[in-house]
Amino acid sequence: MANDYSLTHVDTCLSCYVQDHCNGDNELLLGVPVDRNTRAWQLRAALLDGLFHPRTDATGKMIREAQKSGRLRKDLPAHVAVDLLVGPLFYRMFVRHQPLNDAFVSQVFRSVMRGLEAKS
């Protein structure tokens, strides 16, 4: 039997992964289940509170300001726009299937911004 690589199958597999690894006392730290009673949990909390949340909040604020001014479309929540910007970077950083370099970062930024531009 051939493998089913349809988008529906991928979505189902991702949903199952999240259900299996993000319930109960475990959370994920860089894709690895972490028990709340470990030092890894403290590292996770420090990364979220000291790095990821502040940067996400600041980027989201910039997106919302650009939406209010009419430069970016308003039909997409700012947190989704942030994920579109940084998601590909984290994917390359952790999967390591392709290089994460300035050219890729610029390409992602240009592509996402093009998709977020307000339609006139």
N, C-alpha and C positions, 0 to 999 in steps of 0.2 A: 504494500500500500504506500502510495506517495505521501510525503509530508504535506500537511495543510498549512501554508504560509499566508493565508488570507488575512486581511486586516481584522476581521471578526475573530479569527483564531488568536492572533497576537493580542488583541484586546482582552480576550478571555484568559489567556495565559498571564498577562500582567495583572488582571484582577485577582486571579488565584494566588499569585505571588504576594500581592499586597495583603490579602486575607490571611495567608499562611504566616507572614512575617511581621505584620504590624498590629496584631491583636494581643491582648493580655499584657504581661509585664515586659514584653520585648518591644523595642523600637529599632530603627535602623540607624547605623552610623556608617556612612559611606557604603551602603548596601549590605552591611553585615548586621545580623540581629544582635542587639545589645541588651543585657539585663539591667534593670534600673539600679541594682545594688552593686554596681562595679565602677571602677575608675573610668572605664570607657564611657559610661553614662555621664559622668562629670565632664569628660571631654566633649561629648555630644552637646550637652547643655551649654558649655562655654563657647563652642563654635556657633551654635544657633544664636545665643544671646549676644555674643560679642562681635560676631562677624556677619553671619548670614541675614539675620533679621534686620539689623541696622542698614546694611547695604540694600536689601530688598525694599525696605521702607523708603529709603532715599530715592532709589530708582523709580519706585511706584509713584512717589510724589512728583518727580519730574515728568513722568508719563501723564499723570492727571493734569498737571499744569499745561502741558502741550495739548491735551484733549480740550481743556477749557478755552484755550486760545484759538482752537480751530485748526491747529497744525496736524493733529492726529485724530483718527476716527474715534468716535465716542461710544461705539457699540461693543467695544471689547473691554472687559474689566482690566484695570491697570495691572493686577497681579498676574493675569494671563499674559499680558504683553511682557512683563518682566521674565516670566518663565520661558517665553519664546526667545528672548535675548540670551539668557544665561544657560538654558537647558542644553543646547548643542555644545557649549563650552565644557560643561560638567561631563557630558556624555563622552566627549573626546578625552577629557582628563582621566576618566575612570576606566573606560573600555580600552583605550590606547590602541585602537585599530588604525588611526590616522594621526598625523601630527597636529598638535594644537599650537598654532603659530599666529603671528600678526596678520598674515594674509587671510587665514580662516576667520579670525575675529572680525576683521573688516568686512569680509563677505557676509557673515552672519548679520552684522549690524546693518549693512546696506539692504540686505534682503528683507529683514524684519521691518525696518523703517519704511521700505517701499510698500509692504503689505499693510502697515499701520497708517499710511498717509490718508488724510481726510480727502474724500472725493469732492470735487468742486462741481 
